[in-house]
Amino acid sequence: MKIQLQNLTKKFPNRNKKVHGDVIAVDHFTFEIPDGKLIGLLGPSGCGKSTTLNLICGLEKPTEGKIFFGEKDVTNLPPEHRGVGMVFQNYALYPHLTVKQNILFPLENLKGEQKLTRAEMLERASNAAGLVQIGDLMDRKPSELSGGQQQRVAIARALVKMPHVLLLDEPLSNLDARLRLQTREEIRKIQRATQITTVFVTHDQEEAMSISDGIVVMKEGVIQQIGKPQEVYDDPVNLFVAKFLGTPPINIFHGKVHDRRLYIGESPVLPVSGVTDREVWVGIRPEGFLLQEDGPLSCSLNGVEVMGRDISIVSTHPDCENVALRSIAGSESHVDTSSDTVRFSLKPGKVFLFDKDSGERIREGCYEK
């Protein structure tokens, strides 16, 4: 089921009497979610991603704009008639019901032409439980399950209705790190098996990038960038997107372009062409640093963290906005930890320039070879 959001806007009354005007949670959101794809809505807390999800499922009504499922306008359609399955952050399971009863609950409330026989309901519940691998837990209560098992029950309950659209609102935030990894892989596997159009809301960029066909990065209700996860990481449109995506985060420096060279501090670190002389923000991904004894960028060495496959070189630089500058190198790399300094050259493809005032990406130039 294709979802089209056209100029979607949601305003709430401002409860702060000192500030006039409404609070705009979602601001002219226009986007098409392709049929059968998993799209991640990504952004910091308060950016409007959960409100967008609530608008899609009908829990909130838009102030402006329209919502289409396929060619059908569902903007004013009640939630129960939209064919949507929703999974919440806190699972929302009924504690007094068994797993089977929790999964059956949405089917028992169907009426009219949608009403099913008991045998049909049990078959659907069994199929949904099998899909999320909890078939042997059907007689347990939620209190007897782990967090990951409870989350699977919530997903099965959403799938049992055979929805056109599946909406997941930060479904993994209550799980520990290992279980989050396992459960997000299972969600992706389930989505691929069912081919249900899925919208996944999270503030965890690693989570969104690992399982999504595409991501929508939001800030203060406004879309910042849309694209495939790796494309957005490799080609951020502005400083906000560059800083939001990446673990470890991108390193941000005060810099300037002068006479066809990029400077960080007093050091010319890269030749550039086509960029007018100006002050800029310089973003360098952690993997964009190359250890080099006579490299142009000199940093104060704090230490080296061994991460198995890689090492993380922790340093500082007076023109770096980050508290600690982190660069990633292969585990075979050698760093003289007795030295006070470490020097780098830079990979041009991992260095981004942003306008000092607007934060927008500077694209008119290119790095010279």
Secondary structure, DSSP 8 states (H G I E B T S, - for coil): --EEEEEEEEEE----TTS-S-EEEEEEEEEEE-TT-EEEEE-STTSSHHHHHHHHHTSS--SEEEEEETTEE-TTS-GGGTTEEEE-TT----TTS-HHHHHHHHHHT--GGG---HHHHHHHHHHHHHHTT-GGGTTS-GGGS-HHHHHHHHHHHHHTT--SEEEEESTTTTS-HHHHHHHHHHHHHHHHHHT-EEEEEES-HHHHHHH-SEEEEEETTEEEEEE-HHHHHHS-SBHHHHHHS-SS--EEEEEEEETTEEEETTEEEEEEES--SEEEEEEE-GGGEEE-TT-SEEEEEEEEEE-SSEEEEEEE-TTBSSSSEEEEEETT----TTSSEEEEEE-GGGEEEEETTT-BB--S-EE--
